[in-house]
Amino acid sequence: MSTYYNVSMTEVQDVVKSIKNIYSLKINNGLIVNAEGVRRSKFSAYSLCSPKARKLNMSFANSFQATLRFSTKQRDTFLFENHIDHSAINLEHCDWIFANSAENPLTNESLVKNVCMKIQCSQLELKVEKEMIKPSKEIVAKVKEALRHDNPYNELMTIFEIYGKFLPKKIILGHKIYRTTCLIVNESQPDINFKEEEWSAYFKTKEYDDILNQWKECIGSYGFNSSYLVSVDNKSIMRDEIEMWMKTCSESEYGSLKIIGWNELYPIYEMFEEPLCREIKSILGIIDQPGSFNIKEKVLFSGIIPVNVPPFSYRVNFPVCFESNNYQLFGKLVKQNGEPIDKVVIKFKSMDIYGFYVFVENFNTIEWVYIFNSLLLIYLIANIPINLNL
């Protein structure tokens, strides 16, 4: 059972100026995600004058919150260990980050029995809206160059491996100690009714003491040491030193704050202006505007054919010669504003290693005014296997 608390917040713009190491926190850098974890890129993805800041106003006792979570899915454990709230990422935004979905830790639903414990003091929230940032000239230039490449998909993914795949709208600063314990079950160990649950409570409450005791009993019954937790800068804090750690944290200045949480994450390609963002999404197979193909396959490249006058058949030649014609094609006829024309039929024929023919049928079902107003035929080549010579 989860417990939620409403905390009073006040806008404090001058607080950011008091954080001497604000830019050493690399808040302008994207988040790189791989099986090992989540880390900040070494390279800045955008420029930002100053983020908005909100300071938490609360008493010492209410500053520190303990949370115990029983995690049954590997994805949730991964998020906990990397300081990301389990609701911070839209699952629909996660499929593109790995070509092989089996390698994606953000969608890994493997069953586990993990006990996650944390005590944290959230002191400051930095808010970075999309409208406040401007992509760096370097990343814009690299993306545009990648889109002109014969294999834009691989080039774009290489860029995002360097600059990050996500950006956070909210960055939580404060102090935190935590620990994850992976329970190993065998016949000699007690059987507990393990299910997805979470408890939270503030310091100096009975519920707080109950959470620490429950954590100790749970992992202790499986033979694990419950005498310590670990800080975000990898320092061990013994259990009998926690209150002293809290006191030290409460007396520290803003310059000592650490990043203890990322929230409201969104794909890095969304920071680009609309035309460039749309082109990136089409290569990644993420097309959600009118006329969407609604596909998840890896997209090698896409194209647009103006449709002005008959005949309605066109030849498309590849920029490189494939070793196989084992690929997929998707096509739609749309108006200039992107609205699809679903009554027509798009057919692809003579698909070989050099290119293909596309035929547009059933034109008699639409108004001729559209035909002579520069309709567009959008096509995608997707699901390219590894035996193609690219």
Secondary structure by P-SEA (a helix, b strand, c coil): cbbbbbbbbbbbccccccccccccccccbbbbbcccbbbbbccccccccbbbbbbbbccccccbbbbbbbcccaaaaaaaaaccccccccccccccccccccccccccccccbbbbbbbbbbcbbbbbccccccccaaaaaaaaaaaacccaaaaaaaaaaaaccccccbbbbcccccbbbbbbbcccccccccccbbbbbbcccaaaaaaaaaaaaaaaaaccccccccccccccccccaaaaaaaaaaaccccccccccccccccccccccaaaaaaaaaaaccccccccccccccccccbbbbbcccccbbbbbbccccccccbbbbbbbbcccccccccbbbbbcccccccbbbbbcccccccccccccbbbbbbbbccccccccc
